Amino acid sequence: MVPYLFYMMVFLAKEDHLLSKPDSPLLSLLGQSTSLPWHFVDSPSYQNIMGYVSTHYPPSLILCRDSASQLILKLLKMAAGFGPAPEGTPHRDMTLKCQAFIHLAVQFLTALDQSGSISTASLESEVEKLLECVMVFNPPETDLQQRHMASCSLFAELLTVLNSAGVPVAEGLGALLQGWVGLRARGPLALPLLTAACRCLASVRHMTRTTEACIQAYFSDGGCVDQYSGWGPILVSLQVPELTVEDFIRESLELGSFLTLFVYVLQKLNQEQTLVNEKKTLVLLNTWISQVFPSGPADEAKLFLWWHKALQLVGVQVEQGGDACGLEPLLLALLSLQTRLAQLGEERFNSGILGAIGLGRKSPLSGRFRVVSRCLSAFLLVQVPSENQLRIQPGTNLQLSVKAQQALATLDSMPSSKQYSEFQEPLAQACQFIRYPGHCLLDGTRLLALLLNSLYAELHYLDIIR
């Protein structure tokens, strides 16, 4: 009975002469529709009615602000399941119906955009409304995976609007999406969007930007309870399309999607747990580390995940196959990492003619980041005394090279500088750690954890290091 009433109201609501009458009973009925049991409408009935709406209503319906149009849109949303259902009453086929509503809304918006009948600002406003609909969507399923896929299906429908838009409009929508994720997509909501972005976005550029925003949003809510639980769901949710892996990596490097690439590395290591694969991954990480430069404080700390993983992989190679694999590749990897850390720790860029004489452009990176870079660089100089020697065992004394002595002297003098005075305690702890002969190369991850605990305690995505 309820589906017939639903169809009748949708059928009659397109008749202007019925709605324009004084004290229109149809308009009154639409206004009272919130109290009706729309949760009894099943998916096939809802799909049929939405098919009718798509062919008999103009796409401009979604933009109309008159009472009748607003009421019919509200009716469609409530029948889908976006509105509250009577307490204790399950909403039939809720996910499929909500998916159908999002599909229709995107279809209308795409038609308006392609015909030039909607401004970019209005389009972005309507897309944001749909994002809010997905945010309040509460599927009846209790299984976490089913809930994940239910929300993912809605995001997948919504993201098609980016695929259909022209480049300038799509760029604006992409920026809107990433901004919305940062503000609204907290905790578990970020995971289905992460999956949907990988599956549905045609533009690799939009895909990498969205995945990065989702990962960051997930951790900004303190999603990880311990050092592994936070990354486990992300490893499952991020699914890089095989046909676009190279493009995906290139765009991620260019756009600074460092968290996304870290997940890719973890997945790569999980897929093949061999020394050969770990060695290849170490080379890949070192290549990335030498190529990228964070745009500023917002991105800089993400690189710590790469450094930590590189040091871990070196440690595994040393412990399990140092002699068999040869130490030379490890030495080269560590020297390359140390050189890059030293560059990132500089206060001014040292490239070009001006850089060579100390007049390079000022580094956009924060003081605390430079502290971590310099400390880890100094540690590696101590643990790699020469180009053919590694300290892989603790000892009773240190043989410091000239470079190592200079690096430690720089660390000692940093607290006297105004810009580093607030970091006096972590610098002192790091210097003590580096000078202790009982520490060897394998303790590099511990030094990094020590520094991050005091300098970057607020960033939960670094908890895997602590």
N, C-alpha and C positions, 0 to 999 in steps of 0.2 A: 504493500500500500504506500509506504513512504517513498519508494523510488518513483511511483506514478505521480505523487504530489510534487516531487522534485522536478520531474520532467515538465509537468504542467506549468510550474512557476517559471522555469527557464524559457519555455515555449511562449508564454504570454508576456514575459518581461521585455521582449523585443518590440512589442506593439506600443508605439508612442501614444496612440490615441487612448489606450487604456490607462496609461500612466499619467497623462496630462489632464485627466478629468479632475475637477475639484473633489477633494476628499476621496481620491482614488482608492477603492478597496484593495486593488492589487498592490499598490504602494504600501498600504497599511499591512497587508499580509507579508510582504517582503520584510517590513520592519520588525514583524513579530517572529520571523523565521528562526531567530537564534534559540528559541525555546523548543523547537521541534527536534525529534530524535533522528538526526541525520546519520547517526552511526549505523543505522540499519541498511543504508544504501550499500549494496555490494559493488565489487569492482567492475564486473561487466556492465551493470546499469550505469555506473558513473562514467565509464569509458564511452558508452554510447551517447550519453548526454554531452560530454565534452566534445565528442565528434560533431554533434549538432551545433554547439556553440562556435566551434572553429569555422563552420561553413555558413552560419546564419547571423553571426555577430561580426561587426567590423573590428579589426585589430585595435582601433582607437578606443575600444571599450576599456582597455587597461589604463588609459590616460584620463578618461572622463571623470569629472568631479561632481556631476549631478547626483542627486540622491539615489535615483533608480540604478544607475550604473554601479555606484559604490555598494549598494545593497546586493546586487546580483553577484558581484565579485566576492563579497563577504559570504554569500550563500554557497558559492562554489568552493571557497576555502573551508568553510565549516563542514560541508558534506564530504570533503576530502579527508578531514581529520585534523586540520590545523587549529580548530577551535576546541574548547573543552567538551568532553563527553560526560554523560551522567556518571556519577561516581560508581565505580565497581562494574561498569558496563564496557566490555571490550569493543573497540572500533573495528568493524569488519573491513578487511583488506586495506587497512590504513596506508601502508607503504605504497601499494600500487596506485591508490587514489591520489595521494599527495604527489607522487611522481607524475601522474597524468596532469595535475594542476600546474606543476612547474613546467611541464612540456608545453602546455597550451600558452602559458604566459610568455615563455621564451619564443614560441612560434609567433605570437602577436608582436613582440618587441622586435624580432628580426625583420618581420614584414614592414613595420614602421620605419626601421632604420634603413632598410634597402630602398624604400620609396622616398626617403628624405622627409618623412612626416614626423620625425621626433628629433629634438635637440640632443646633443651629447649629454648635457646636464640632466635632462629628463630621463634619458636612457640609464644613466648611472644611478639616478635616484630610484628607478624602478628595480634595477638589478639589486640594489642594496636592500630594498624591501623583501625581495625574494630570498636573499641571504638570511635576513632576519626570520623569515618563515622556516627556513631549514634549521636555524638555531633553536627555535622553540619546538621543533618536531620531536616528538617523544614516541618512538615506535613501541608497539605492545610487546615485542619479543623480549625475552629475558636473557637469552644467550648473547654474550658479548660480541661474538663474531657476527651473529645475525643482525644485531643492532648496528654494528659497524657497516655492514653491507647495505642495510636499509638507508642509513644516512648517506652513504657513498652513492647510492642510486639517485638520490635527489640532487646531490652536488653535480653528478655526472650530467644530468639533464640541464642544470643551470649553466654549467661551463660551456655548453655548446654555443651560447650567445657570443662568446669570444671568438669561436671558430668561424662564425658567420659574418662577423663585423669586419669592416675595412681596417687597414693598419692603424691609422690615427685613433679611430674609435676604440679598437681593440687594446691599444696601448693605454688609453685612459681607463678602460674597464679593468685591465690587468693591474694598474696602479691602485684602483679602487679596491679590488679583491685583496691585494696584499696588505693594504692599509686596514681593511676590515678584519683580516685574519689577525693582525697584530693587536687590534683593540678588542675583538669579540670572540675569536675562535680559541677558547681556552681549553686546556687539558684534552680530554678524549675527543672533542669535536674536531680538533685539528687532524686527527688520524684518518677519518673517512675522506676528508677533503684532500689529504695527501695522496691517498689511493686514487681518488677520482681525477686529480690533476695529472697523474702519471698515465692513466688509461685514456683520458678523453681530450686533453688539450692538444690541438694540432701543432701549435707553435712550441718548439723546444724552449725558446726564450721565456715564454709565459710559464711553461712547465717548471723550469729550474727556479724561477723567481718565486713561484707559488710553493714549491716543495720547501724551499729555504724558509719562507715565512711560516709555513706550517710547523716545521721542526722547532723553530725558535719560539713560536707561540706555545707549543706543547710544553716546553721547558720553562717558559716564563711563569707558568702557573705552579711551578714546583712539582711537576708531574712525577719525577723519579723519587721513589721512596728509598731505594738503596742504589749502589753504584751500577747495577745492571738493569733493573726493572724499567728505568726510563727509556733505554735504547732498544730493548727487546721489541715492544710494539711497533716502533718506528722501522726496525729492520724488516718486519713483516709487511708494513703498510706501504713502504716505498718500493715501487716496482718499475725500474728503468726499462723502457721499451728496447728490446734487443736490436731492432733495426736502426735505432737512433742513438746508440750508446756513445759513439764518438762525438756526435753533435752535442749530446747532452753534457759530456765532460767538458768540451770546449766552451760551451755557453756558461757552464757553472764556474769555470775558471775565470772567464771574462767578467761575469756579473758578481763574483765574490760569494758564490753559494758554497761556502766552505763546509758547512754542516752537512749539506746534501752529499758532497763528495766524501766526507768522512763515513757516512752511512754506506756509500758505494764500496769503500775500502773494506769495511767490516763484512759486508755481504760477500765480497770477493774472497776474503780470507776464510769465511765460513764454508764457501762452496768447495774449496780444495785446501785441506789442512796438511800441506806438505812444505818442506823446507824450500823446495824450488819455487813454489808459488809465493811463499813469504819473501823470498829474495827478490822476485819480480815486483812484488808489491812495494817493497822497500825502495827499489829503483824508481818506481812510479811516484811514490810519495816524495822522494827527494827531488824529482823533476818538477813536481808541482810546487814544492816549497821554494825552489829557486826561481820559479816563474812569477808567482803572485806577490802582490803588495796590497795589504788591506787598505781600504779607502779611508779608514779612520777608526776611532775608538769603538764604534758599534760592531765592527767586524774583526778587529784584531785578535780578540781572545779565542776566536774559533780556530786559529792556527795552532793553539796549544794542543788541541786534539791530534793534529797531524804530527807535531813534534813528539808527543808522548808515544804515539803508535810507532813512529820511526825508531825511537829509542828501544821500545819493546821488541821490535823485530830484530834490531841489531843484537839485543841481549839473547834472543832465541837462537840466532845464528851462531853466536859465540858459544853458548852453552851446549847446543846440540850438534853443531857441525863446523866449529871454527876451523879445525885443521883440514877437514874434507873439502870444505868450500873455499878455503884460503882466506887469509885475513886481508889481503890487498883490496878486494871490493868493499869490505867493511870499512877499512881505513879511508878509502876514497869517499864513501858515503858520509862518514862522520866529518871529514874535512870539509866536504861540500856543505853539510848542515851547519858546521861551525862558522864558515865564511858567511853564510846567509844570515845567521843569527847576529853576527857582528854588524852586518849592514843594517839590519832592522833595528839594532840598538843605537844607531847613530842619531844624533840630534839634528843633523842636516844631511841632505842627500850628498853623496860624495862622487856622483857621476858627472861627466861633462867637465868643461874647463873651470867653471866657477866652483864646482864640487871639489876639484883637485886642489884648490887653494883655500878650502874651508869656507867658501861663500855660497854653497849650494842652498837650495830651497829648504826651509824648515820642515822637519818631518811632521806629518799630520797625526802621528801616533802618540798615545798618551805616555806620560812619564812612567807609570807603573808597568806598561808593556815593555818599555825600554829597559827597565830594571830586570824583568824576567829574561829578556833576550840577552842582556849582557852577562847575567849570572850563569845562564846555561852555556853561553859561548865560552866563558872563562872555565867552567867545569870541563868542557870538552877539550880545551887546550891543555888542561892539567892531565886529563885521562888519555890524551893522544900526544905524548911527549915529542914524538917525531913522526915522519911520514912512513915509518915502517915499524911502529911500536904502539901497542895498546896496553893499557893497565886493566887487565881483566880479572886480576886478583888483588885483594887488599894487601897492603904492606905496612911497614913501620915508618917509612919516610917517603917523601915526594922529591922527584927530580924535576924541577920546574924549568921549562924552556924560557927563553927571553920573552916570547910572546905571552906565555902564561903569567910570568911575573908582572908584565905590563898590564895585563887584563885585571889581575888581582889588585894592583895598585890603583887602577881606575875605580874599581868597586869600593876600595877603602876611602877614596876621596869623594865619592858621590854624595854622601850625607852632608858634606860641607857646602854643597851647592844648594841654593834656595829652592830650586825646582825639584830636588830629590830629598830635601830634609825630612819630609813626612814619611819617607820610606827607610828611615834609619834602622829600625828594628829588623825588618825582613832582610835588609842588606847585610846586617851584622850576622844574622842566622845563616844566610847563604854563604858568606865568606868563611864562617866557621865550618860549615858543611864541606865546602870545596877544599879547604886546607887539611881536613882530617884524613890522614893516610889510610885509615881503615875503610874508607870509601873507595870504590872503584867504578869503572865504566857502567857496570850493571846497576849502580845506584842513581843514575841520571833521572829516572822516573820519580824517585823519591824526592830529589831536589825540586823537580818541577811541582810535585804535589805540595811540598813545603811552601813554595812561593805562592801558589794559587790559593792555598788555604788562608793566607793573610792578605793577599792583594785582590783576589777575585772570588770572595766567598759568596757573593750574591748570584753568581751565574750557575744555575743548576745543571746546564749541559756539561759542565766541567766536573760534575760529581763522579763521573766514571774514572777520573784521574786520581781523585783524593784518596 
